Amino acid sequence: MLHLLFFFLETGPCAVTRLECSDMIMKYGYTHLSAGELLRDERKNPDSQYGELIEKYIKEGKIVPVEITISLLKREMDQTMAANAQRNKFLIDGFPRNQDNLQGWNKTMDGKADVSFVLFFDCNNEICIERCLERGKSSGRSDDNRESLEKRIQTYLQSTKPIIDLYEEMGKVKKIDASKSVDEVFDEVVQIFDKEG
């Protein structure tokens, strides 16, 4: 059985740095899988049949079709466990992002994975935008611009927030104020993980 943790950033962009993920992985034994990073890597792969489609969705701030995202996540999980069967704990970053994602995930992973909880990094939209614009000065990402980011916020409000609300109703959401400093955010993360054991 896979043990999973879904990891959400409000509006997706830049609510928290990768430092929290890296430290969390080392301390608690999770393998970090970023849905967005897997999609961006696939987009750059010249042999990918999905590259152009992924690029179009990302530039428009839209959610990539679930079949593509799940296939990439599942491939990474299978490869990780093939290398080491004990590595069956995954932190999935930025997924599921909408009802279609959730339904696709449930259909594909039913009985194969247990979602422990959802770690939700809550952050003011304008702070997220400013952080991403700053990141965009060196990231080279095509979606680190105000127009794409504002579209992503609308997508988040319409599609992703209802998924977080659904998990909250199930009592599976752990919320963190991601507008704080990196050290303060990480302290909150540690407290949650230590409590969850």
C-alpha positions in Angstrom: 0.0 0.0 0.0 1.3 3.4 -0.9 1.2 6.1 1.8 0.5 9.5 0.3 0.4 13.1 1.4 -1.2 15.7 -0.9 0.6 19.0 -0.8 -1.3 22.2 -1.8 -0.2 25.7 -2.3 -3.0 28.3 -2.4 -3.2 29.5 -6.0 -0.3 27.1 -6.8 2.5 29.6 -7.3 5.3 30.2 -4.9 3.4 30.1 -1.6 6.3 28.3 -0.1 9.8 27.4 -1.2 11.2 24.0 -2.2 13.3 24.2 1.0 10.3 23.0 3.1 9.8 20.0 0.8 13.5 19.1 0.8 13.8 19.3 4.5 10.5 17.4 5.0 11.6 14.6 2.7 14.9 14.1 4.5 13.4 14.3 8.0 10.3 12.1 7.4 11.2 9.8 4.6 8.8 11.0 1.9 9.7 11.0 -1.8 8.7 14.4 -3.2 6.8 14.3 -6.5 5.9 17.7 -8.0 3.1 17.3 -10.6 4.1 20.7 -12.1 7.8 19.7 -12.3 6.9 16.4 -14.0 4.8 18.2 -16.5 7.4 20.8 -17.2 10.1 18.0 -17.7 7.7 16.1 -20.0 7.1 19.3 -22.0 10.8 19.7 -22.6 11.2 16.1 -23.7 11.5 16.2 -27.6 10.2 12.6 -27.8 7.1 13.3 -25.7 3.7 13.0 -27.5 2.3 15.4 -24.9 4.9 18.2 -25.0 3.0 20.8 -27.1 -0.3 20.1 -25.4 1.3 20.5 -21.9 2.9 23.8 -23.0 -0.4 25.2 -24.2 -2.2 24.4 -21.0 0.6 25.7 -18.8 0.8 29.0 -20.7 -2.9 29.5 -20.5 -2.9 28.8 -16.7 -5.2 25.8 -17.3 -5.1 22.3 -15.7 -3.4 19.7 -17.9 -5.7 16.7 -18.6 -5.7 14.2 -15.7 -4.7 11.2 -17.8 -1.3 12.8 -18.6 -0.6 14.0 -15.0 -1.5 10.7 -13.4 0.5 8.7 -15.9 3.6 10.8 -15.1 3.0 10.5 -11.3 2.4 6.7 -11.5 5.5 6.2 -13.6 7.7 8.1 -11.0 6.2 6.1 -8.1 6.7 2.8 -9.9 10.3 3.6 -10.7 11.0 4.8 -7.1 9.6 1.6 -5.6 11.3 -0.6 -8.2 14.6 0.8 -7.0 13.7 0.4 -3.3 10.5 -1.3 -2.2 10.7 0.5 1.2 10.3 3.9 -0.4 6.5 3.8 -0.5 5.8 7.2 1.1 5.2 10.0 -1.4 4.5 13.7 -1.0 2.5 14.7 -4.1 2.9 18.4 -4.7 0.2 20.3 -6.6 -2.3 17.5 -7.2 -5.2 16.9 -7.5 -6.1 20.4 -8.8 -9.7 19.8 -9.8 -12.7 17.4 -9.6 -11.5 15.6 -12.8 -8.1 15.1 -11.3 -9.6 13.7 -8.1 -11.9 11.3 -10.0 -9.1 10.1 -12.2 -6.9 9.6 -9.2 -9.5 7.6 -7.3 -10.2 5.5 -10.4 -6.6 4.7 -11.0 -5.4 4.3 -7.4 -8.4 2.9 -5.7 -7.2 0.4 -3.1 -3.6 1.0 -4.0 -2.9 4.2 -1.9 -3.9 5.7 1.4 -4.0 9.5 1.6 -2.8 10.4 5.1 -3.7 14.1 4.9 -3.5 17.2 2.8 -0.9 19.8 3.7 -2.4 23.1 2.6 -0.1 26.2 2.4 -2.4 29.2 2.5 -1.1 32.4 1.2 -2.4 35.8 0.0 -2.8 35.9 -3.8 -0.7 39.1 -4.2 2.1 37.7 -2.1 2.1 34.6 -4.3 2.2 36.7 -7.5 5.1 38.9 -6.1 7.1 35.8 -5.2 6.6 34.3 -8.6 7.5 37.4 -10.4 10.7 37.5 -8.3 11.4 33.9 -9.1 10.7 34.6 -12.8 13.8 36.9 -13.0 15.9 33.7 -12.9 13.7 30.7 -13.4 13.2 30.9 -17.2 9.6 29.5 -16.7 7.1 30.7 -19.3 4.3 31.0 -16.7 6.2 33.3 -14.3 4.5 36.5 -15.5 1.5 38.4 -14.1 -1.0 37.5 -16.8 -0.4 33.7 -16.4 -0.3 34.0 -12.6 -3.7 35.8 -12.5 -5.2 33.1 -14.7 -3.8 30.5 -12.4 -5.4 32.2 -9.4 -8.8 32.1 -11.2 -8.3 28.5 -12.0 -7.4 27.8 -8.4 -10.5 29.5 -7.1 -12.8 27.8 -9.5 -11.3 24.3 -9.5 -8.8 23.6 -6.8 -10.3 25.3 -3.7 -13.4 23.0 -3.9 -11.1 20.0 -3.7 -9.4 21.4 -0.6 -12.8 22.1 0.9 -13.8 18.5 0.2 -10.8 17.1 2.1 -11.4 19.6 4.9 -14.9 18.2 5.3 -13.3 14.8 5.7 -11.0 16.2 8.4 -7.9 15.6 6.4 -6.6 19.2 5.9 -3.6 20.6 7.8 -3.5 24.4 7.1 -0.3 26.5 7.3 0.0 30.2 6.9 2.6 30.4 4.1 2.9 34.2 4.1 5.3 33.8 7.1 9.1 33.4 6.9 10.6 30.1 5.6 11.7 29.2 9.2 8.3 29.9 10.7 6.6 27.9 8.0 9.0 25.0 8.4 8.5 25.0 12.2 4.7 24.6 11.6 5.4 21.7 9.2 7.6 19.9 11.7 4.9 20.3 14.4 2.3 18.7 12.1 4.5 15.8 11.1 5.7 15.1 14.6 2.1 15.0 15.7 1.0 12.7 12.9 3.9 10.4 13.7 
